[in-house]
Amino acid sequence: MKIPLHVQLRRQSNNLLNKLLSSFTQHKSDTPFIDKEHVKTILIIRPNYRIGNLIFLTPLLNTLHKEIPHAKIDIIVGMKLAGDILNELPNVDKVIAIPRELLKQPLQMYKFIKETREKKYDVALNIMAASTSSQLVTSLINAEYKASYYNEKSWGRLTHTTPFTHLYKHIGLESLELVRLFNIEPPMQNLKFDIRLKEVETTEAKKDLAELLKKNSIPKEQKIIALFRNARFDKRITDEWWQEWFEALDVKRNNITVIDILSPDIPKKLNAQVLEYSNKKLRLLGAFFHECDLFVSADTGPMHLAVASGAKVLALFKKTHIIAYSALGEGNQTIDINGLSAEDVAREYCDF
């Protein structure tokens, strides 16, 4: 499935609007650093609805916790369900969601803005410098300092900017460059996504998995693969391909049990032989992935959730740039399945 026309048109119109507005803005590329010792409150602005894009905030959040441990952090996101992933990270005080329906309800939007402006932050960090929605939110926020990357398409007023130097190859690490605003060198070691699962979450996930296996009379020595079949647009892999992959696993001979992870877009399991599991609480879903022996999916948000939960991941890419969006971390694999059959993938890459 290709990117829908309305999505393409929206992106093009936003680019044109940003270009027009930026022509009236004076840009500065070199500004003083923000003194981190005096920063007590930070607002991170990322009004996005995608699980993966919010997972990509975890390296920055964990680095800010290490470097500015006394600062409390609020985060503006686009969807509460996805934003809840970040609730348990250290220093995170509150995750604020801007529901899409507010755009169609001016009175509710006004109320939301009014409530949000009641708190004054020391620093507001716009993660996406040229994003129209991010710049609008940044403009409305009450903060002493407003900061982001330097970008010629930006039109929002900022007190501090830092150059974007493409220091990292993985898209999910890019926000780490923003720590330069505090005169901190971006880290180059121990780079990972980490939602910092709590013991109570892993305990609940272990219980869910044990009950699922017991209910279906699956012996404990079975190898468990969690499968997620959904993905956006042309990243999605067909059910026919997945069925061929499943048959090539030879589950009986190899003592493998496949658990199909269901979602609103994938309401039915692949076949009668697989088990099924779902959980609307995304942190618990990530903990469940961690308890399985292997998580397999296309390039999608739950794949990055599995990575950030410490699961062993096999990511299957068709269109996406492998280096930029790979399953980050040692022990994980990201492969281009173009030119590979489902049987090739099952037999050569689904190892334990």
Rosetta blueprint (number, residue, H / E / L):
1 M L
2 K L
3 I L
4 P L
5 L H
6 H H
7 V H
8 Q H
9 L H
10 R H
11 R H
12 Q H
13 S H
14 N H
15 N H
16 L H
17 L H
18 N H
19 K H
20 L H
21 L H
22 S H
23 S L
24 F L
25 T L
26 Q L
27 H L
28 K L
29 S L
30 D L
31 T L
32 P L
33 F L
34 I L
35 D L
36 K H
37 E H
38 H H
39 V L
40 K L
41 T E
42 I E
43 L E
44 I E
45 I E
46 R L
47 P L
48 N L
49 Y L
50 R L
51 I H
52 G H
53 N H
54 L H
55 I H
56 F L
57 L L
58 T H
59 P H
60 L H
61 L H
62 N H
63 T H
64 L H
65 H H
66 K H
67 E H
68 I L
69 P L
70 H L
71 A L
72 K E
73 I E
74 D E
75 I E
76 I E
77 V E
78 G L
79 M L
80 K H
81 L H
82 A H
83 G H
84 D H
85 I H
86 L H
87 N L
88 E L
89 L L
90 P L
91 N L
92 V E
93 D E
94 K E
95 V E
96 I E
97 A E
98 I L
99 P L
100 R H
101 E H
102 L H
103 L H
104 K H
105 Q L
106 P H
107 L H
108 Q H
109 M H
110 Y H
111 K H
112 F H
113 I H
114 K H
115 E H
116 T H
117 R H
118 E L
119 K L
120 K L
121 Y E
122 D E
123 V E
124 A E
125 L E
126 N E
127 I L
128 M L
129 A L
130 A L
131 S L
132 T H
133 S H
134 S H
135 Q H
136 L H
137 V H
138 T H
139 S H
140 L H
141 I L
142 N L
143 A E
144 E E
145 Y E
146 K E
147 A E
148 S E
149 Y E
150 Y L
151 N L
152 E L
153 K L
154 S L
155 W L
156 G L
157 R L
158 L L
159 T L
160 H E
161 T E
162 T E
163 P L
164 F L
165 T L
166 H L
167 L L
168 Y L
169 K L
170 H L
171 I H
172 G H
173 L H
174 E H
175 S H
176 L H
177 E H
178 L H
179 V H
180 R H
181 L H
182 F H
183 N L
184 I L
185 E L
186 P L
187 P L
188 M L
189 Q L
190 N L
191 L L
192 K L
193 F L
194 D L
195 I L
196 R L
197 L L
198 K L
199 E H
200 V H
201 E H
202 T H
203 T H
204 E H
205 A H
206 K H
207 K H
208 D H
209 L H
210 A H
211 E H
212 L H
213 L H
214 K H
215 K H
216 N L
217 S L
218 I L
219 P L
220 K L
221 E L
222 Q L
223 K E
224 I E
225 I E
226 A E
227 L E
228 F E
229 R L
230 N L
231 A L
232 R L
233 F H
234 D H
235 K H
236 R L
237 I L
238 T L
239 D H
240 E H
241 W H
242 W H
243 Q H
244 E H
245 W H
246 F H
247 E H
248 A H
249 L H
250 D L
251 V L
252 K L
253 R L
254 N L
255 N L
256 I E
257 T E
258 V E
259 I E
260 D E
261 I E
262 L L
263 S E
264 P L
265 D L
266 I E
267 P L
268 K L
269 K L
270 L L
271 N L
272 A L
273 Q L
274 V L
275 L E
276 E E
277 Y E
278 S L
279 N L
280 K L
281 K L
282 L H
283 R H
284 L H
285 L H
286 G H
287 A H
288 F H
289 F H
290 H H
291 E H
292 C L
293 D L
294 L E
295 F E
296 V E
297 S E
298 A E
299 D L
300 T L
301 G H
302 P H
303 M H
304 H H
305 L H
306 A H
307 V H
308 A H
309 S L
310 G L
311 A L
312 K L
313 V E
314 L E
315 A E
316 L E
317 F E
318 K L
319 K L
320 T L
321 H L
322 I H
323 I H
324 A H
325 Y H
326 S L
327 A L
328 L L
329 G L
330 E L
331 G L
332 N L
333 Q E
334 T E
335 I E
336 D E
337 I L
338 N L
339 G L
340 L L
341 S L
342 A H
343 E H
344 D H
345 V H
346 A H
347 R H
348 E H
349 Y L
350 C L
351 D L
352 F L
